[in-house]
Every structure is written in C-alpha cells, then in structure tokens.
Amino acid sequence: MNIDKENIARHFRRSYLTYETHALAQKHINVRLGALLDAYCPTMPTPILEVGCGTGLMTAQLVARYTPLVLWINDLVNTSCTDVATRYLVPFNHCLPGDIETIELPQEFHLIVSASTFQWLARPAETFASLARHLHPEGWLVFSTFGEDNCKEVKKVTGKGLVYHTTEETKALLTPHFDIVHAEEEHYVLSFDTPMEVLRHLKLTGVNAVSVSESWTRSCLSDFTEKYALYFADNGTCPLTYHPQYFVCRLRKT
C-alpha cells in the first residue's frame, strides 16, 4: 500500500497542539487498550516499546501501570518523541524518532504497545515480522488499529481514504509470528452539528490525512458539506464513525 509518510507527519505536526482536546475516539481507544493490558499483562518486565507515542495518551497509561518502567518511545514526528519524553521523564536516548517500518530498533523488548498507529503501515507483514524479531521469547504485542468502516462517511463523500484491513486480514498478517490471545472490534460514533464541524474535527486531530485536503476550494467545501448532509445527516446531527480493532498477541514459540 502506497502511503505518503511525509504527508502524515505534516498533518500531525499541524494538529499537535489541538489533538488531545479533540481526539475523543482516541482517548476512548487508549482507555480500552489500558484495560486489555490490565487483563493480559498486569505485570511486565521491562523494557517496553511504545510505537507512535503521539501526544502521550498511551504513554500515560503505561507510566500509570508499570513500575519500575524502562520505556522506549517512537513516533514519526521527532518533536512528538521529545515532548512526550520530557513530560513523562523518558530519557532522550530512549527516543526513537522516525518511521517504525524503516528505523533500526536497538534491542529486545518484553512488551511492544501501539495505539491507533498501525493503520498507517505500508508493509504490515514485514513490520510485524520485524517487531517479532525484537521481542523477548516471552514477549507481547498489544495494539489497536482501525477497521474497514473507519471514517466511512468521509470516504464515501471524498472518494479517498486509507485501505483498512478487516480483523481477519490482520489476524492473517500476525499469525506467522504471534499467537493471538485476544481480538475484538467496535464502532465508536461521534456526532457533530454540521459537516463543517466534522471537517474541523479531522483537521484538528490530523487523523485522516489521506482524505482531507489542506487547500480545498470554496466549491470543494460546498460539495463536501452538501453530500455529507445528504448522505448522513440525521435529526440535525452528522455522524463520524471510528472502527477500532484491538489485538493482544504473544510471540509464537519456534
């Protein structure tokens, strides 16, 4: 899958200061992922790697759960790594900025966690294989991603969007390297007053960089709002669907 990582990074840089206020679905997802860590990995030797730390929503969950904690953090955006490291007292030499699909991981980890990041993988099969090679023999991979209904309204209106995997497709990518202990999915729907509020939400969170243009003309905006209202408005509200998937995986014994 061809994914423009520079475009993704640019969107997240621009939305960094507004992300936490508006990322309601992602906050819900992080809480659920934290509950799965409590259920399956209540105690965990360190070190732990977080892939895609963003503004630190999942980092906070890890810091709250594991003591003592030796944490490494990664993000596509360099400043995200350093800001989160500063906030949660992660040593700067434990920051791994860059694309998780191309950077070199320095060591083996007991737990790799990622929230709302793996949908951006261009080569998920190869990346899962690489992460497996950097897990302790008793290691865990716990993550959330998004399914095929994610932001389906925006994709229908714009004709653009990521190609998301079904739960079964993601399981197939994982099973050469992992035993899947738990998998679930849900639909989490936000409601907005107008289509323009949907668009504003997407821009303030940076979560739909593939679909949302930074330089739409007036006619493009008008077309978006008219179609969104026509297709999806219901009782004066406009829905936006998130489709999170959750996976708890144990490294497969060789």
SULVENLIN-V380089 format. One record per helix or strand. SS is the DSSP state (H for helix, E for strand). FROM is the first residue (numbers start at 1). LEN is the number of residues. If there is no record, write none. Layout:
[[SS:FROM:LEN] [SS:FROM:LEN]]
//
This chain:
[[H:5:18] [H:24:17] [E:48:4] [H:57:9] [E:71:5] [H:78:11] [H:92:3] [E:95:3] [E:109:6] [H:118:3] [H:124:10] [E:135:12] [H:152:7] [H:167:8] [E:178:8] [E:188:5] [H:195:11] [H:218:15] [E:234:1] [E:237:6] [E:244:8]]
//
